Amino acid sequence: MSEELKKDSIHELEKETNETCQCQCGEENCQCSEEKTEETKEELNEIEAIQEEIGKLKAEVEDWKQSYLRKQADFQNFTKRKEREMDELRKFASEKIITKLLDGIDNLTRAEETSRQTNDFEGLVKGVELTLNQFKEVLKSEGLETIETEGKEFNPEEHMAVMVEASEDFQDNFIIAEFQKGYKLKGKVIRPSMVKVCKK
């Protein structure tokens, strides 16, 4: 409350008190109106203090609101940035392994070109073998491992039985032959081995 408005309010209340004083004290210089004016001043001071407190609380609420809006905007920006980063990771996730495999492709290309020029079939076979081993090493370095089947008992989590056969040479439920190699990537089966299983 402004000082001017406060003075006006006190003046109005003094005037009203003087006009409506019903005091029966009988004293010549009655001070009831002065006492009431003092009470009114105290009440106005209390009102002013309350209004100041309300003003402070409103300002505090506004600060909290602005802080919340800033944090919300920061979080939205963070979320969008993370989504972009994840998109980039997904987009280029295979970049590392592809880069490693490019050397093998180059070797195969050179072996093919050389064998065409020289008709050296044995050289081509050796080149393919070297490149195949190179591919295997690259895949192994990325966590790829072959699922073992030779002399192993059939495991439905790692093997797929495409044939069964009774055989005296193998124990029941053991693998007789492998038709296609199976692989694990960092312990997870990504392709089961296709096998023939002994059933007695």
N, C-alpha and C positions, 0 to 999 in steps of 0.2 A: 504494500500500500504506500502511495507517495505521501511525502510530508504534508503537502498542500491539501490533499484529500483528507488526510488524518485530522488536520486542523479544522477543516470545514465540518467534518463529522462531529468533532468535540464541540464546536460552536453550536451546531444544530441541537445536540443533545443537552447542552447547558441551557439553551433557550427553552427547549421542551420541558426540562426539569423545573425551571423557574416558573413556567406557566402552570404546570400540573402539580406542584408541590402541595400536598395535603397535610403537612406537618401540624401536629397539635401540641408542639413543645411549649408554645406560648412565649417564646423568647423573642425579644425585639429584633436582634440580629441573628435570625435563624441561619444555621450553616448546613442544613440538610441538603440543600441544592449543591453546595460545594462538595459535600461528602459523596453525593451521587455522581457529581462530575468526576471526582477522583476514581470512583468505581468504574465509571464509563471509560476513563483513560486507561485504567488497568485492563478492562475487557478489550479495548481497541488494541492495546499493546499485545495482548494474548492472540487476538485475531491476526495481527500483523505477523507475529512470530509463526503462527500456524501457516499463514499464506506463504511466508518465506520458506518454511519447511516443505510445503507442497511444491513450490517452485523448484527447490533443490531436488526433490524426488522425481519431478517431471523431467528435469535435466538428466538425472541419473538414468531414468528409464529410456530416454532418447539415446544416451550414450550406449546403453546395453543393446538397444535396438540396432544402432549403427554398427556396433561391434559384431552382433550376430549376422547382419547382412554381409559385412566384409568377410567373416569366416565362411559363410555359406557360398559366397562368390569364389573365395580361395579354394574351397573344397570342390566346387564344380570345375574350376580350372585344373585342379590336381587330377580329378577323375578323367577329364578329357585328355590331359597329357598322358596319363597312364594307358588309356585306351589307344592313343596314337602309338605309344611305345610298344604295346602288345601287338598291334597291327604290323608294325615294322618287324618285330621278332618273328611273327608267324610268316610274314612275307619272305624273310631271308633266313629262316631256320635251317634250310638245307644248303646254304651257301658254302659253309665250311667243308662239308663232305663232298659237294660237287667240285669244289676247287681241288681237293685231293684226288678225285677220280679223273680229272682232266689229263693228268700225266699219263695215266693208263690208256686213255683214248688216243693221246698223241702217239704212244708206243704202238698201239694196234694199227693206227693209220700208217705209220712208217713201215711196219712189218708187212702190211698189205702191199704198199707201193714197191718195196724192195723185192718181194716175192714175185710180183708181176713182171718186174724188169729182169730178174735173174732166174725165174722158174725154180727157185730154191724152196721146195716144199718143207724140207726138214728145218730150214731156218725159220719158216713161217710158224711151224709147230712150236719151236723153241720160244719164239717171240710171243706167241699166244700164251704159252705156259708161264713165262715170266710176268706177262701182264696180268694173268689170272691170279698169280701169287701176290702181285702188287695190290690188286683189288681186294683180295682176302685180308691182307695186312691193314689196309685202310679201314675196312669194315670192322675188323677186330679192334682196332684202336678206338673205334666209336662205340664199342661195347657189344658187338655181335659175336655170338658163339654158336658152334654147331651142336645140335642135340645128338648125344651118343645113342647108338642103337645096337652095335655089335656086342653080343653076349649079354644083352640087357633084358630084364623082364618088362613086359608091356606096361606102359604107364599112360592111361587115357588123357592125362594132362599134358603130355609131351608127344605122344604117338597117336597116329590115326591108322586103325587096322582096316586095310582095304581087301585083305584076303586072310583066310585061316586054313590051316593044313595040319593033319595029323602026321607026326614025325617021331621016330624012335631016337633020332639024333639030338633032339632038343627037349628041354623040360616043358611041362605044360605052362602056357601063358608067356613063354619067352619068344623073342623076336627071331624069326628065321631069316628074313631078308628085308632090305630097305629099297624102296622104289624111288623115293625122293627125300632128299635131306631136309631136316627141320632146323629151325634157328630160334635162338633166344636173343633178345636185345636187352642188355643189362638185367638179366634174370627173368624177363617176361617173354613167354612164348609168343612169337609173332607168326610162326608157321610150324605146325606139327610135322613130324616125320611120317611119311606114308610107308607103312610096313606090312609084312606078312607075319602072322602070329601062329604059333603052334597050339593046337587044341586037341586034346586026347579024349 
